[in-house]
Amino acid sequence: MNGPFKMSSNKEKKTFLSSVFGSSAKMLDVAVGEMSENIQRRFEVATERRVCLGISGLSRSGKSTFITSMLNQLLEYDKAKLSGFAPRVEDRLLSVKAIPLKNHRIKSFPYEENYQRIASPEPAWPEPTVDISAYLLEIRLRNQQKSLIPWVSNESKLKLEIRDYPGEWLLDLPLMNMPYVGWCGQCLAQYTVSPRNELLGDLYVDLQCVDPFAECDESHLFDLNKRFKDFLKACKSHGKSLSLIQPGRFLIPGDVDDEMGLSFVPLLKARKFSDSELNKASETSYFKVNEKFFERYKRIYVKPFLEDFFSGVDRQLVLVDVISAMYGGPDYLDDIREAMSRIAECFSYGRGGFIDRLISPKIDRVVFAATKIDQVGSEDHESVRQLLEAIIRSTKQKIGHNGVSVRLEATAAVRSSREYMLDGKKVVEGVDLYGKKKTFVNPQIPEDVPESIDEWAHLLDFDTPTLRPPKGVFYKNHDVIPHIRIDSVLNSLLGDKCT
């Protein structure tokens, strides 16, 4: 800039912009900063100096606890049991530290708070995730092969970004490619069978009675919407819990508060009419009003979540509570299988070179991990892993078809139990949420999904006690959280990046 407007420093330029444009300059500054950070992040990914790991999983799969333990093992690597993590075994892991995350739209994952809860005199589990968050580590490594050039460093740094989100939101992703009438048809199919039919009660009849072409009564729609949200909450808290619960934001809205986007219900009669008939409905009809709110929901809630959260993910860890699925019965397991299959169709999987990673990054490695295996004896751990493979077989095939590496693990983010022999039997013992000691022998876990009801019987009769984290891990001492095979998960996800 010339003449009287010539400014000698960036500070002067920002002051000038602020005086001219006010808050717009600040917004522009933030936008430019985010763009610069995004370009830098993509370049680091393309040159394999950064990995963005998306932790996926349905509600109650234990994502927050898993991330907390994973971070704890890395930050306290010098004391952690990481015999399955190659850089640690080969003594090439030099240091790990947390660094600030420069994404203003994503909150910082509450690692310290979660760690304190687990490692307190009265240990407790972390609070469930209620919004998008992330955590960034810088891992310093000794290179696997020593450089022959004297001035070239034999050390390298890898940035690891871990992203978390409410599991309820994950199930909204399939809605992006689904029209409103298609969702109504899906709901109708689900609501005619148990247990959803019983949980709906009178609401099922009331939703059936709404004429899609009738003039929309705002107060009646509000009442139906309120009862529909109560129904979704009942689905979440039902017994072993159902998995395919949509829309997820009706349960956990997050920071975005858009009343209209949360105001629709499924019209169970809509599927009886053709698309051409429904298109002729009045703009103030029940169908058109609900369709408008449904599309708004996808635009305001689902699309930004997909673009902001998953657009930069390079590796994916999918957590599955296989044990609860088995004890929940065939319907619950089918619910999980359907949910996982639909979700997998929403991600961009594939491998590519430098340019692909720079311009259009895709997920090139996926690890499915069965969680909470401390709830069963060690002799059943491999059976749990085999069962996980049977549950996600079709999903694994879809992902692997794109040339993506798919691996399976069986883990426990926090080992809350111990095993010992009692009266000739190996028993599992832990402490429940009320401080009472629980000793049990879990039913034998099958390696494949049972086919007959007789094969399910011994599983359905068992009720696994919910255990609390073990005592003896102290935050002030920087103690390591006990785990089962977190190191193997880390190696499957990062081993090739740490060479």
Secondary structure, DSSP 8 states (H G I E B T S, - for coil): --GGG--SSHHHHHHHHHHHHTHHHHHHHHHHHHHHHHHHHHHHHHTTSEEEEEEEE-TTS-HHHHHHHHHHHHHTTTTS--TT-HHHHTT-EEEEEE-----TTSEE--HHHHHHHHTSSS--------S-EEEEEEEEEE-SS--SSTTS-SEEEEEEEEEE--HHHHTTGGGGG--HHHHHHHHHHHHTSTTHHHHHTHHHHHHHH--TTSB--HHHHHHHHHHHHHHHHHHHHSTT--S--S-GGGT---S---TGGG-----TTGGGS-HHHHHTS-TTBHHHHHHHHHHHHIIIIIHHHHHHHHTT--EEEEEE-HHHHHHH-HHHHHHHHHHHHHHHTTS-B----HHHHHHS--B-EEEEEE--GGGS-GGGHHHHHHHHHHHTHHHHHHHHTTT-EEEEEE-BSS---EEEEETTEEEEEEEBTTS-EEEE------SS---SHHHHHHHHT-----B---S---TTTT-----BSHHHHHHHHHGGG--
